């Protein structure tokens, strides 16, 4: 998973899986799902991200990230 924030457009993109998106569908107000050719969700785009989520903080719970940081 990869998080990318673009301050010039205030957009947050969450890449959930590697792969090329071939279909974008608005799944909620200002939230676009990026789907591959097989219909799998590969990413989420959140428009006006700073008004929808706290982009100044990132917290994980139960992910193996702590193991990576300790190495």
PDB file of N, CA, C, O and CB in Angstrom:
ATOM      1  N   UNK A   1       0.849  -1.164   0.000  1.00  0.00           N
ATOM      2  CA  UNK A   1       0.000   0.000   0.000  1.00  0.00           C
ATOM      3  C   UNK A   1       0.901   1.236   0.000  1.00  0.00           C
ATOM      4  O   UNK A   1       1.938   1.276   0.662  1.00  0.00           O
ATOM      5  CB  UNK A   1      -0.970  -0.007   1.223  1.00  0.00           C
ATOM      6  N   UNK A   2       0.478   2.221  -0.749  1.00  0.00           N
ATOM      7  CA  UNK A   2       1.248   3.460  -0.858  1.00  0.00           C
ATOM      8  C   UNK A   2       0.292   4.640  -0.758  1.00  0.00           C
ATOM      9  O   UNK A   2      -0.760   4.661  -1.397  1.00  0.00           O
ATOM     10  CB  UNK A   2       2.056   3.511  -2.193  1.00  0.00           C
ATOM     11  N   UNK A   3       0.674   5.618   0.052  1.00  0.00           N
ATOM     12  CA  UNK A   3      -0.113   6.842   0.186  1.00  0.00           C
ATOM     13  C   UNK A   3       0.629   7.976  -0.512  1.00  0.00           C
ATOM     14  O   UNK A   3       1.825   8.164  -0.290  1.00  0.00           O
ATOM     15  CB  UNK A   3      -0.374   7.186   1.688  1.00  0.00           C
ATOM     16  N   UNK A   4      -0.064   8.720  -1.341  1.00  0.00           N
ATOM     17  CA  UNK A   4       0.529   9.866  -2.031  1.00  0.00           C
ATOM     18  C   UNK A   4      -0.391  11.064  -1.850  1.00  0.00           C
ATOM     19  O   UNK A   4      -1.584  10.999  -2.146  1.00  0.00           O
ATOM     20  CB  UNK A   4       0.761   9.562  -3.550  1.00  0.00           C
ATOM     21  N   UNK A   5       0.184  12.161  -1.357  1.00  0.00           N
ATOM     22  CA  UNK A   5      -0.593  13.388  -1.177  1.00  0.00           C
ATOM     23  C   UNK A   5      -0.062  14.443  -2.136  1.00  0.00           C
ATOM     24  O   UNK A   5       1.148  14.645  -2.242  1.00  0.00           O
ATOM     25  CB  UNK A   5      -0.525  13.893   0.300  1.00  0.00           C
ATOM     26  N   UNK A   6      -0.971  15.112  -2.830  1.00  0.00           N
ATOM     27  CA  UNK A   6      -0.622  16.129  -3.798  1.00  0.00           C
ATOM     28  C   UNK A   6      -1.183  17.464  -3.305  1.00  0.00           C
ATOM     29  O   UNK A   6      -2.357  17.759  -3.533  1.00  0.00           O
ATOM     30  CB  UNK A   6      -1.165  15.769  -5.218  1.00  0.00           C
ATOM     31  N   UNK A   7      -0.358  18.276  -2.630  1.00  0.00           N
ATOM     32  CA  UNK A   7      -0.852  19.513  -2.025  1.00  0.00           C
ATOM     33  C   UNK A   7      -1.396  20.518  -3.041  1.00  0.00           C
ATOM     34  O   UNK A   7      -2.298  21.289  -2.715  1.00  0.00           O
ATOM     35  CB  UNK A   7       0.248  20.156  -1.235  1.00  0.00           C
ATOM     36  N   UNK A   8      -0.870  20.523  -4.247  1.00  0.00           N
ATOM     37  CA  UNK A   8      -1.320  21.501  -5.239  1.00  0.00           C
ATOM     38  C   UNK A   8      -2.789  21.273  -5.634  1.00  0.00           C
ATOM     39  O   UNK A   8      -3.469  22.210  -6.053  1.00  0.00           O
ATOM     40  CB  UNK A   8      -0.425  21.434  -6.486  1.00  0.00           C
ATOM     41  N   UNK A   9      -3.272  20.041  -5.502  1.00  0.00           N
ATOM     42  CA  UNK A   9      -4.677  19.750  -5.797  1.00  0.00           C
ATOM     43  C   UNK A   9      -5.445  19.276  -4.563  1.00  0.00           C
ATOM     44  O   UNK A   9      -6.642  18.998  -4.640  1.00  0.00           O
ATOM     45  CB  UNK A   9      -4.768  18.698  -6.891  1.00  0.00           C
ATOM     46  N   UNK A  10      -4.752  19.184  -3.422  1.00  0.00           N
ATOM     47  CA  UNK A  10      -5.339  18.695  -2.169  1.00  0.00           C
ATOM     48  C   UNK A  10      -6.005  17.338  -2.380  1.00  0.00           C
ATOM     49  O   UNK A  10      -7.146  17.108  -1.979  1.00  0.00           O
ATOM     50  CB  UNK A  10      -6.363  19.710  -1.619  1.00  0.00           C
ATOM     51  N   UNK A  11      -5.249  16.450  -3.023  1.00  0.00           N
ATOM     52  CA  UNK A  11      -5.747  15.109  -3.341  1.00  0.00           C
ATOM     53  C   UNK A  11      -4.866  14.067  -2.662  1.00  0.00           C
ATOM     54  O   UNK A  11      -3.639  14.169  -2.667  1.00  0.00           O
ATOM     55  CB  UNK A  11      -5.781  14.877  -4.880  1.00  0.00           C
ATOM     56  N   UNK A  12      -5.512  13.066  -2.080  1.00  0.00           N
ATOM     57  CA  UNK A  12      -4.816  11.934  -1.483  1.00  0.00           C
ATOM     58  C   UNK A  12      -5.126  10.711  -2.320  1.00  0.00           C
ATOM     59  O   UNK A  12      -6.290  10.406  -2.580  1.00  0.00           O
ATOM     60  CB  UNK A  12      -5.231  11.719   0.010  1.00  0.00           C
ATOM     61  N   UNK A  13      -4.074  10.005  -2.746  1.00  0.00           N
ATOM     62  CA  UNK A  13      -4.267   8.761  -3.495  1.00  0.00           C
ATOM     63  C   UNK A  13      -3.730   7.619  -2.658  1.00  0.00           C
ATOM     64  O   UNK A  13      -2.584   7.653  -2.209  1.00  0.00           O
ATOM     65  CB  UNK A  13      -3.562   8.812  -4.890  1.00  0.00           C
ATOM     66  N   UNK A  14      -4.550   6.618  -2.451  1.00  0.00           N
ATOM     67  CA  UNK A  14      -4.163   5.434  -1.695  1.00  0.00           C
ATOM     68  C   UNK A  14      -4.084   4.272  -2.679  1.00  0.00           C
ATOM     69  O   UNK A  14      -5.100   3.780  -3.171  1.00  0.00           O
ATOM     70  CB  UNK A  14      -5.176   5.134  -0.526  1.00  0.00           C
ATOM     71  N   UNK A  15      -2.855   3.847  -2.951  1.00  0.00           N
ATOM     72  CA  UNK A  15      -2.652   2.704  -3.846  1.00  0.00           C
ATOM     73  C   UNK A  15      -2.792   1.450  -3.002  1.00  0.00           C
ATOM     74  O   UNK A  15      -1.991   1.214  -2.098  1.00  0.00           O
ATOM     75  CB  UNK A  15      -1.247   2.759  -4.568  1.00  0.00           C
ATOM     76  N   UNK A  16      -3.794   0.656  -3.289  1.00  0.00           N
ATOM     77  CA  UNK A  16      -4.064  -0.547  -2.506  1.00  0.00           C
ATOM     78  C   UNK A  16      -3.366  -1.774  -3.060  1.00  0.00           C
ATOM     79  O   UNK A  16      -3.024  -2.685  -2.306  1.00  0.00           O
ATOM     80  CB  UNK A  16      -5.544  -0.798  -2.444  1.00  0.00           C
ATOM     81  N   UNK A  17      -3.153  -1.808  -4.350  1.00  0.00           N
ATOM     82  CA  UNK A  17      -2.501  -2.946  -4.998  1.00  0.00           C
ATOM     83  C   UNK A  17      -1.784  -2.452  -6.242  1.00  0.00           C
ATOM     84  O   UNK A  17      -2.180  -1.459  -6.852  1.00  0.00           O
ATOM     85  CB  UNK A  17      -3.530  -4.062  -5.355  1.00  0.00           C
ATOM     86  N   UNK A  18      -0.733  -3.154  -6.606  1.00  0.00           N
ATOM     87  CA  UNK A  18      -0.050  -2.797  -7.834  1.00  0.00           C
ATOM     88  C   UNK A  18      -0.919  -3.228  -9.005  1.00  0.00           C
ATOM     89  O   UNK A  18      -1.576  -4.268  -8.964  1.00  0.00           O
ATOM     90  CB  UNK A  18       1.360  -3.449  -7.909  1.00  0.00           C
ATOM     91  N   UNK A  19      -0.908  -2.446 -10.000  1.00  0.00           N
ATOM     92  CA  UNK A  19      -1.712  -2.747 -11.170  1.00  0.00           C
ATOM     93  C   UNK A  19      -2.205  -1.462 -11.790  1.00  0.00           C
ATOM     94  O   UNK A  19      -2.234  -0.409 -11.153  1.00  0.00           O
ATOM     95  CB  UNK A  19      -2.888  -3.659 -10.811  1.00  0.00           C
ATOM     96  N   UNK A  20      -2.583  -1.569 -13.015  1.00  0.00           N
ATOM     97  CA  UNK A  20      -3.028  -0.392 -13.750  1.00  0.00           C
ATOM     98  C   UNK A  20      -4.536  -0.274 -13.657  1.00  0.00           C
ATOM     99  O   UNK A  20      -5.269  -1.216 -13.961  1.00  0.00           O
ATOM    100  CB  UNK A  20      -2.579  -0.457 -15.221  1.00  0.00           C
ATOM    101  N   UNK A  21      -4.986   0.889 -13.236  1.00  0.00           N
ATOM    102  CA  UNK A  21      -6.413   1.153 -13.202  1.00  0.00           C
ATOM    103  C   UNK A  21      -6.955   1.365 -14.597  1.00  0.00           C
ATOM    104  O   UNK A  21      -6.336   2.048 -15.413  1.00  0.00           O
ATOM    105  CB  UNK A  21      -6.712   2.359 -12.335  1.00  0.00           C
ATOM    106  N   UNK A  22      -8.104   0.785 -14.873  1.00  0.00           N
ATOM    107  CA  UNK A  22      -8.699   0.961 -16.197  1.00  0.00           C
ATOM    108  C   UNK A  22     -10.097   1.569 -16.118  1.00  0.00           C
ATOM    109  O   UNK A  22     -10.678   1.929 -17.142  1.00  0.00           O
ATOM    110  CB  UNK A  22      -8.757  -0.374 -16.925  1.00  0.00           C
ATOM    111  N   UNK A  23     -10.638   1.684 -14.901  1.00  0.00           N
ATOM    112  CA  UNK A  23     -11.972   2.246 -14.740  1.00  0.00           C
ATOM    113  C   UNK A  23     -12.017   3.007 -13.424  1.00  0.00           C
ATOM    114  O   UNK A  23     -11.679   2.464 -12.372  1.00  0.00           O
ATOM    115  CB  UNK A  23     -13.064   1.136 -14.785  1.00  0.00           C
ATOM    116  N   UNK A  24     -12.433   4.252 -13.488  1.00  0.00           N
ATOM    117  CA  UNK A  24     -12.572   5.080 -12.286  1.00  0.00           C
ATOM    118  C   UNK A  24     -14.050   5.339 -12.057  1.00  0.00           C
ATOM    119  O   UNK A  24     -14.773   5.752 -12.964  1.00  0.00           O
ATOM    120  CB  UNK A  24     -11.780   6.427 -12.418  1.00  0.00           C
ATOM    121  N   UNK A  25     -14.489   5.088 -10.816  1.00  0.00           N
ATOM    122  CA  UNK A  25     -15.896   5.253 -10.479  1.00  0.00           C
ATOM    123  C   UNK A  25     -16.022   6.037  -9.186  1.00  0.00           C
ATOM    124  O   UNK A  25     -15.374   5.715  -8.190  1.00  0.00           O
ATOM    125  CB  UNK A  25     -16.597   3.888 -10.355  1.00  0.00           C
ATOM    126  N   UNK A  26     -16.864   7.072  -9.204  1.00  0.00           N
ATOM    127  CA  UNK A  26     -17.095   7.823  -7.975  1.00  0.00           C
ATOM    128  C   UNK A  26     -17.935   6.942  -7.047  1.00  0.00           C
ATOM    129  O   UNK A  26     -19.066   6.580  -7.372  1.00  0.00           O
ATOM    130  CB  UNK A  26     -17.809   9.201  -8.265  1.00  0.00           C
ATOM    131  N   UNK A  27     -17.362   6.602  -5.885  1.00  0.00           N
ATOM    132  CA  UNK A  27     -18.049   5.703  -4.956  1.00  0.00           C
ATOM    133  C   UNK A  27     -18.640   6.460  -3.767  1.00  0.00           C
ATOM    134  O   UNK A  27     -19.340   5.881  -2.937  1.00  0.00           O
ATOM    135  CB  UNK A  27     -17.087   4.628  -4.458  1.00  0.00           C
ATOM    136  N   UNK A  28     -18.356   7.735  -3.698  1.00  0.00           N
ATOM    137  CA  UNK A  28     -18.890   8.610  -2.666  1.00  0.00           C
ATOM    138  C   UNK A  28     -18.550  10.029  -3.069  1.00  0.00           C
ATOM    139  O   UNK A  28     -17.784  10.241  -4.009  1.00  0.00           O
ATOM    140  CB  UNK A  28     -18.319   8.262  -1.247  1.00  0.00           C
ATOM    141  N   UNK A  29     -19.105  10.997  -2.376  1.00  0.00           N
ATOM    142  CA  UNK A  29     -18.836  12.382  -2.732  1.00  0.00           C
ATOM    143  C   UNK A  29     -17.345  12.685  -2.601  1.00  0.00           C
ATOM    144  O   UNK A  29     -16.795  12.664  -1.500  1.00  0.00           O
ATOM    145  CB  UNK A  29     -19.657  13.336  -1.850  1.00  0.00           C
ATOM    146  N   UNK A  30     -16.699  12.965  -3.727  1.00  0.00           N
ATOM    147  CA  UNK A  30     -15.284  13.301  -3.739  1.00  0.00           C
ATOM    148  C   UNK A  30     -14.354  12.129  -3.530  1.00  0.00           C
ATOM    149  O   UNK A  30     -13.163  12.326  -3.292  1.00  0.00           O
ATOM    150  CB  UNK A  30     -15.016  14.304  -2.711  1.00  0.00           C
ATOM    151  N   UNK A  31     -14.872  10.908  -3.612  1.00  0.00           N
ATOM    152  CA  UNK A  31     -14.043   9.708  -3.446  1.00  0.00           C
ATOM    153  C   UNK A  31     -14.215   8.848  -4.694  1.00  0.00           C
ATOM    154  O   UNK A  31     -15.319   8.431  -5.043  1.00  0.00           O
ATOM    155  CB  UNK A  31     -14.435   8.906  -2.142  1.00  0.00           C
ATOM    156  N   UNK A  32     -13.085   8.597  -5.351  1.00  0.00           N
ATOM    157  CA  UNK A  32     -13.098   7.859  -6.611  1.00  0.00           C
ATOM    158  C   UNK A  32     -12.354   6.542  -6.430  1.00  0.00           C
ATOM    159  O   UNK A  32     -11.216   6.520  -5.962  1.00  0.00           O
ATOM    160  CB  UNK A  32     -12.464   8.696  -7.755  1.00  0.00           C
ATOM    161  N   UNK A  33     -13.004   5.455  -6.804  1.00  0.00           N
ATOM    162  CA  UNK A  33     -12.365   4.145  -6.786  1.00  0.00           C
ATOM    163  C   UNK A  33     -11.725   3.877  -8.134  1.00  0.00           C
ATOM    164  O   UNK A  33     -12.326   4.126  -9.180  1.00  0.00           O
ATOM    165  CB  UNK A  33     -13.380   3.037  -6.435  1.00  0.00           C
ATOM    166  N   UNK A  34     -10.516   3.375  -8.104  1.00  0.00           N
ATOM    167  CA  UNK A  34      -9.764   3.045  -9.317  1.00  0.00           C
ATOM    168  C   UNK A  34      -9.744   1.519  -9.426  1.00  0.00           C
ATOM    169  O   UNK A  34      -9.196   0.844  -8.555  1.00  0.00           O
ATOM    170  CB  UNK A  34      -8.290   3.648  -9.283  1.00  0.00           C
ATOM    171  N   UNK A  35     -10.331   0.983 -10.474  1.00  0.00           N
ATOM    172  CA  UNK A  35     -10.475  -0.460 -10.643  1.00  0.00           C
ATOM    173  C   UNK A  35      -9.650  -0.950 -11.826  1.00  0.00           C
ATOM    174  O   UNK A  35      -9.517  -0.250 -12.830  1.00  0.00           O
ATOM    175  CB  UNK A  35     -11.949  -0.834 -10.834  1.00  0.00           C
ATOM    176  N   UNK A  36      -9.088  -2.177 -11.704  1.00  0.00           N
ATOM    177  CA  UNK A  36      -8.333  -2.740 -12.817  1.00  0.00           C
ATOM    178  C   UNK A  36      -9.288  -3.404 -13.805  1.00  0.00           C
ATOM    179  O   UNK A  36     -10.504  -3.375 -13.616  1.00  0.00           O
ATOM    180  CB  UNK A  36      -7.281  -3.756 -12.308  1.00  0.00           C
ATOM    181  N   UNK A  37      -8.737  -3.998 -14.851  1.00  0.00           N
ATOM    182  CA  UNK A  37      -9.552  -4.591 -15.910  1.00  0.00           C
ATOM    183  C   UNK A  37     -10.405  -5.756 -15.404  1.00  0.00           C
ATOM    184  O   UNK A  37     -11.416  -6.093 -16.020  1.00  0.00           O
ATOM    185  CB  UNK A  37      -8.660  -5.064 -17.045  1.00  0.00           C
ATOM    186  N   UNK A  38     -10.008  -6.370 -14.295  1.00  0.00           N
ATOM    187  CA  UNK A  38     -10.763  -7.482 -13.726  1.00  0.00           C
ATOM    188  C   UNK A  38     -11.764  -7.028 -12.664  1.00  0.00           C
ATOM    189  O   UNK A  38     -12.412  -7.856 -12.024  1.00  0.00           O
ATOM    190  CB  UNK A  38      -9.812  -8.493 -13.128  1.00  0.00           C
ATOM    191  N   UNK A  39     -11.890  -5.707 -12.477  1.00  0.00           N
ATOM    192  CA  UNK A  39     -12.849  -5.175 -11.527  1.00  0.00           C
ATOM    193  C   UNK A  39     -12.362  -5.097 -10.097  1.00  0.00           C
ATOM    194  O   UNK A  39     -13.141  -4.794  -9.194  1.00  0.00           O
ATOM    195  CB  UNK A  39     -14.058  -5.984 -11.566  1.00  0.00           C
ATOM    196  N   UNK A  40     -11.067  -5.369  -9.874  1.00  0.00           N
ATOM    197  CA  UNK A  40     -10.505  -5.276  -8.521  1.00  0.00           C
ATOM    198  C   UNK A  40     -10.139  -3.833  -8.202  1.00  0.00           C
ATOM    199  O   UNK A  40      -9.608  -3.111  -9.046  1.00  0.00           O
ATOM    200  CB  UNK A  40      -9.263  -6.188  -8.376  1.00  0.00           C
ATOM    201  N   UNK A  41     -10.432  -3.428  -6.973  1.00  0.00           N
ATOM    202  CA  UNK A  41     -10.094  -2.085  -6.515  1.00  0.00           C
ATOM    203  C   UNK A  41      -8.583  -1.991  -6.305  1.00  0.00           C
ATOM    204  O   UNK A  41      -8.021  -2.720  -5.487  1.00  0.00           O
ATOM    205  CB  UNK A  41     -10.857  -1.734  -5.205  1.00  0.00           C
ATOM    206  N   UNK A  42      -7.927  -1.094  -7.045  1.00  0.00           N
ATOM    207  CA  UNK A  42      -6.481  -0.943  -6.919  1.00  0.00           C
ATOM    208  C   UNK A  42      -6.087   0.371  -6.253  1.00  0.00           C
ATOM    209  O   UNK A  42      -4.938   0.541  -5.846  1.00  0.00           O
ATOM    210  CB  UNK A  42      -5.836  -1.036  -8.281  1.00  0.00           C
ATOM    211  N   UNK A  43      -7.039   1.303  -6.140  1.00  0.00           N
ATOM    212  CA  UNK A  43      -6.706   2.572  -5.514  1.00  0.00           C
ATOM    213  C   UNK A  43      -7.933   3.401  -5.197  1.00  0.00           C
ATOM    214  O   UNK A  43      -9.021   3.183  -5.731  1.00  0.00           O
ATOM    215  CB  UNK A  43      -5.786   3.353  -6.397  1.00  0.00           C
ATOM    216  N   UNK A  44      -7.719   4.362  -4.306  1.00  0.00           N
ATOM    217  CA  UNK A  44      -8.762   5.312  -3.928  1.00  0.00           C
ATOM    218  C   UNK A  44      -8.203   6.718  -4.032  1.00  0.00           C
ATOM    219  O   UNK A  44      -7.098   6.987  -3.561  1.00  0.00           O
ATOM    220  CB  UNK A  44      -9.289   5.030  -2.494  1.00  0.00           C
ATOM    221  N   UNK A  45      -8.948   7.600  -4.635  1.00  0.00           N
ATOM    222  CA  UNK A  45      -8.560   9.000  -4.726  1.00  0.00           C
ATOM    223  C   UNK A  45      -9.548   9.810  -3.900  1.00  0.00           C
ATOM    224  O   UNK A  45     -10.761   9.703  -4.081  1.00  0.00           O
ATOM    225  CB  UNK A  45      -8.523   9.491  -6.213  1.00  0.00           C
ATOM    226  N   UNK A  46      -9.017  10.621  -2.991  1.00  0.00           N
ATOM    227  CA  UNK A  46      -9.860  11.458  -2.140  1.00  0.00           C
ATOM    228  C   UNK A  46      -9.589  12.908  -2.508  1.00  0.00           C
ATOM    229  O   UNK A  46      -8.501  13.434  -2.271  1.00  0.00           O
ATOM    230  CB  UNK A  46      -9.586  11.196  -0.613  1.00  0.00           C
ATOM    231  N   UNK A  47     -10.601  13.543  -3.094  1.00  0.00           N
ATOM    232  CA  UNK A  47     -10.497  14.942  -3.488  1.00  0.00           C
ATOM    233  C   UNK A  47     -10.751  15.831  -2.270  1.00  0.00           C
ATOM    234  O   UNK A  47     -11.499  15.453  -1.368  1.00  0.00           O
ATOM    235  CB  UNK A  47     -11.498  15.272  -4.630  1.00  0.00           C
ATOM    236  N   UNK A  48     -10.130  17.007  -2.245  1.00  0.00           N
ATOM    237  CA  UNK A  48     -10.241  17.935  -1.109  1.00  0.00           C
ATOM    238  C   UNK A  48      -9.907  17.203   0.192  1.00  0.00           C
ATOM    239  O   UNK A  48     -10.613  17.314   1.195  1.00  0.00           O
ATOM    240  CB  UNK A  48     -11.673  18.554  -1.035  1.00  0.00           C
ATOM    241  N   UNK A  49      -8.815  16.456   0.137  1.00  0.00           N
ATOM    242  CA  UNK A  49      -8.448  15.545   1.230  1.00  0.00           C
ATOM    243  C   UNK A  49      -8.322  16.237   2.582  1.00  0.00           C
ATOM    244  O   UNK A  49      -8.738  15.681   3.598  1.00  0.00           O
ATOM    245  CB  UNK A  49      -7.150  14.863   0.905  1.00  0.00           C
ATOM    246  N   UNK A  50      -7.758  17.434   2.610  1.00  0.00           N
ATOM    247  CA  UNK A  50      -7.529  18.083   3.901  1.00  0.00           C
ATOM    248  C   UNK A  50      -8.829  18.472   4.600  1.00  0.00           C
ATOM    249  O   UNK A  50      -8.826  18.748   5.800  1.00  0.00           O
ATOM    250  CB  UNK A  50      -6.668  19.311   3.714  1.00  0.00           C
ATOM    251  N   UNK A  51      -9.930  18.496   3.868  1.00  0.00           N
ATOM    252  CA  UNK A  51     -11.218  18.790   4.498  1.00  0.00           C
ATOM    253  C   UNK A  51     -11.962  17.512   4.879  1.00  0.00           C
ATOM    254  O   UNK A  51     -12.987  17.569   5.558  1.00  0.00           O
ATOM    255  CB  UNK A  51     -12.083  19.636   3.563  1.00  0.00           C
ATOM    256  N   UNK A  52     -11.454  16.364   4.446  1.00  0.00           N
ATOM    257  CA  UNK A  52     -12.122  15.081   4.705  1.00  0.00           C
ATOM    258  C   UNK A  52     -11.357  14.198   5.690  1.00  0.00           C
ATOM    259  O   UNK A  52     -11.966  13.446   6.450  1.00  0.00           O
ATOM    260  CB  UNK A  52     -12.311  14.331   3.403  1.00  0.00           C
ATOM    261  N   UNK A  53     -10.041  14.284   5.681  1.00  0.00           N
ATOM    262  CA  UNK A  53      -9.200  13.462   6.558  1.00  0.00           C
ATOM    263  C   UNK A  53      -8.074  14.315   7.121  1.00  0.00           C
ATOM    264  O   UNK A  53      -7.750  15.369   6.573  1.00  0.00           O
ATOM    265  CB  UNK A  53      -8.625  12.234   5.794  1.00  0.00           C
ATOM    266  N   UNK A  54      -7.483  13.860   8.210  1.00  0.00           N
ATOM    267  CA  UNK A  54      -6.346  14.562   8.807  1.00  0.00           C
ATOM    268  C   UNK A  54      -5.084  14.123   8.073  1.00  0.00           C
ATOM    269  O   UNK A  54      -4.525  13.064   8.359  1.00  0.00           O
ATOM    270  CB  UNK A  54      -6.235  14.272  10.349  1.00  0.00           C
ATOM    271  N   UNK A  55      -4.638  14.948   7.120  1.00  0.00           N
ATOM    272  CA  UNK A  55      -3.471  14.593   6.316  1.00  0.00           C
ATOM    273  C   UNK A  55      -2.151  14.903   7.032  1.00  0.00           C
ATOM    274  O   UNK A  55      -1.078  14.681   6.472  1.00  0.00           O
ATOM    275  CB  UNK A  55      -3.520  15.328   4.989  1.00  0.00           C
ATOM    276  N   UNK A  56      -2.227  15.412   8.258  1.00  0.00           N
ATOM    277  CA  UNK A  56      -1.003  15.738   9.008  1.00  0.00           C
ATOM    278  C   UNK A  56      -0.561  14.582   9.897  1.00  0.00           C
ATOM    279  O   UNK A  56       0.489  14.656  10.534  1.00  0.00           O
ATOM    280  CB  UNK A  56      -1.222  16.989   9.861  1.00  0.00           C
ATOM    281  N   UNK A  57      -1.348  13.525   9.943  1.00  0.00           N
ATOM    282  CA  UNK A  57      -1.047  12.424  10.856  1.00  0.00           C
ATOM    283  C   UNK A  57      -1.299  11.085  10.164  1.00  0.00           C
ATOM    284  O   UNK A  57      -2.264  10.937   9.414  1.00  0.00           O
ATOM    285  CB  UNK A  57      -1.898  12.534  12.146  1.00  0.00           C
ATOM    286  N   UNK A  58      -0.429  10.118  10.421  1.00  0.00           N
ATOM    287  CA  UNK A  58      -0.600   8.766   9.896  1.00  0.00           C
ATOM    288  C   UNK A  58      -0.390   7.799  11.048  1.00  0.00           C
ATOM    289  O   UNK A  58       0.654   7.817  11.700  1.00  0.00           O
ATOM    290  CB  UNK A  58       0.392   8.470   8.714  1.00  0.00           C
ATOM    291  N   UNK A  59      -1.364   6.973  11.292  1.00  0.00           N
ATOM    292  CA  UNK A  59      -1.295   6.015  12.384  1.00  0.00           C
ATOM    293  C   UNK A  59      -1.684   4.648  11.841  1.00  0.00           C
ATOM    294  O   UNK A  59      -2.599   4.538  11.024  1.00  0.00           O
ATOM    295  CB  UNK A  59      -2.217   6.435  13.571  1.00  0.00           C
ATOM    296  N   UNK A  60      -0.996   3.614  12.289  1.00  0.00           N
ATOM    297  CA  UNK A  60      -1.338   2.260  11.879  1.00  0.00           C
ATOM    298  C   UNK A  60      -1.671   1.437  13.113  1.00  0.00           C
ATOM    299  O   UNK A  60      -1.213   1.733  14.216  1.00  0.00           O
ATOM    300  CB  UNK A  60      -0.182   1.610  11.077  1.00  0.00           C
ATOM    301  N   UNK A  61      -2.457   0.422  12.914  1.00  0.00           N
ATOM    302  CA  UNK A  61      -2.826  -0.468  14.005  1.00  0.00           C
ATOM    303  C   UNK A  61      -2.807  -1.892  13.480  1.00  0.00           C
ATOM    304  O   UNK A  61      -3.615  -2.254  12.625  1.00  0.00           O
ATOM    305  CB  UNK A  61      -4.224  -0.104  14.591  1.00  0.00           C
ATOM    306  N   UNK A  62      -1.894  -2.693  13.984  1.00  0.00           N
ATOM    307  CA  UNK A  62      -1.839  -4.090  13.597  1.00  0.00           C
ATOM    308  C   UNK A  62      -1.107  -4.367  12.297  1.00  0.00           C
ATOM    309  O   UNK A  62      -1.005  -5.524  11.891  1.00  0.00           O
ATOM    310  CB  UNK A  62      -3.199  -4.612  13.493  1.00  0.00           C
ATOM    311  N   UNK A  63      -0.595  -3.342  11.633  1.00  0.00           N
ATOM    312  CA  UNK A  63       0.165  -3.563  10.402  1.00  0.00           C
ATOM    313  C   UNK A  63       1.618  -3.868  10.755  1.00  0.00           C
ATOM    314  O   UNK A  63       2.104  -3.402  11.786  1.00  0.00           O
ATOM    315  CB  UNK A  63       0.074  -2.326   9.460  1.00  0.00           C
ATOM    316  N   UNK A  64       2.310  -4.624   9.940  1.00  0.00           N
ATOM    317  CA  UNK A  64       3.694  -4.990  10.252  1.00  0.00           C
ATOM    318  C   UNK A  64       4.713  -3.872  10.029  1.00  0.00           C
ATOM    319  O   UNK A  64       5.908  -4.148   9.925  1.00  0.00           O
ATOM    320  CB  UNK A  64       4.084  -6.166   9.430  1.00  0.00           C
ATOM    321  N   UNK A  65       4.273  -2.638   9.956  1.00  0.00           N
ATOM    322  CA  UNK A  65       5.179  -1.513   9.720  1.00  0.00           C
ATOM    323  C   UNK A  65       6.202  -1.383  10.837  1.00  0.00           C
ATOM    324  O   UNK A  65       7.364  -1.074  10.574  1.00  0.00           O
ATOM    325  CB  UNK A  65       4.392  -0.214   9.584  1.00  0.00           C
ATOM    326  N   UNK A  66       5.794  -1.612  12.070  1.00  0.00           N
ATOM    327  CA  UNK A  66       6.703  -1.493  13.202  1.00  0.00           C
ATOM    328  C   UNK A  66       7.899  -2.414  13.034  1.00  0.00           C
ATOM    329  O   UNK A  66       9.017  -2.046  13.395  1.00  0.00           O
ATOM    330  CB  UNK A  66       5.976  -1.805  14.507  1.00  0.00           C
ATOM    331  N   UNK A  67       7.683  -3.596  12.496  1.00  0.00           N
ATOM    332  CA  UNK A  67       8.779  -4.553  12.245  1.00  0.00           C
ATOM    333  C   UNK A  67       9.771  -3.979  11.231  1.00  0.00           C
ATOM    334  O   UNK A  67      10.981  -4.157  11.371  1.00  0.00           O
ATOM    335  CB  UNK A  67       8.215  -5.909  11.730  1.00  0.00           C
ATOM    336  N   UNK A  68       9.259  -3.298  10.222  1.00  0.00           N
ATOM    337  CA  UNK A  68      10.125  -2.718   9.203  1.00  0.00           C
ATOM    338  C   UNK A  68      10.961  -1.580   9.778  1.00  0.00           C
ATOM    339  O   UNK A  68      12.136  -1.442   9.440  1.00  0.00           O
ATOM    340  CB  UNK A  68       9.295  -2.218   8.020  1.00  0.00           C
ATOM    341  N   UNK A  69      10.367  -0.766  10.641  1.00  0.00           N
ATOM    342  CA  UNK A  69      11.076   0.361  11.233  1.00  0.00           C
ATOM    343  C   UNK A  69      12.138  -0.084  12.228  1.00  0.00           C
ATOM    344  O   UNK A  69      13.134   0.613  12.425  1.00  0.00           O
ATOM    345  CB  UNK A  69      10.098   1.288  11.912  1.00  0.00           C
ATOM    346  N   UNK A  70      11.936  -1.233  12.856  1.00  0.00           N
ATOM    347  CA  UNK A  70      12.882  -1.744  13.847  1.00  0.00           C
ATOM    348  C   UNK A  70      14.113  -2.368  13.181  1.00  0.00           C
ATOM    349  O   UNK A  70      15.152  -2.527  13.821  1.00  0.00           O
ATOM    350  CB  UNK A  70      12.195  -2.774  14.748  1.00  0.00           C
ATOM    351  N   UNK A  71      13.998  -2.712  11.928  1.00  0.00           N
ATOM    352  CA  UNK A  71      15.114  -3.383  11.219  1.00  0.00           C
ATOM    353  C   UNK A  71      16.223  -2.424  10.878  1.00  0.00           C
ATOM    354  O   UNK A  71      17.225  -2.825  10.286  1.00  0.00           O
ATOM    355  CB  UNK A  71      14.619  -4.047   9.945  1.00  0.00           C
TER     356      UNK A  71
END
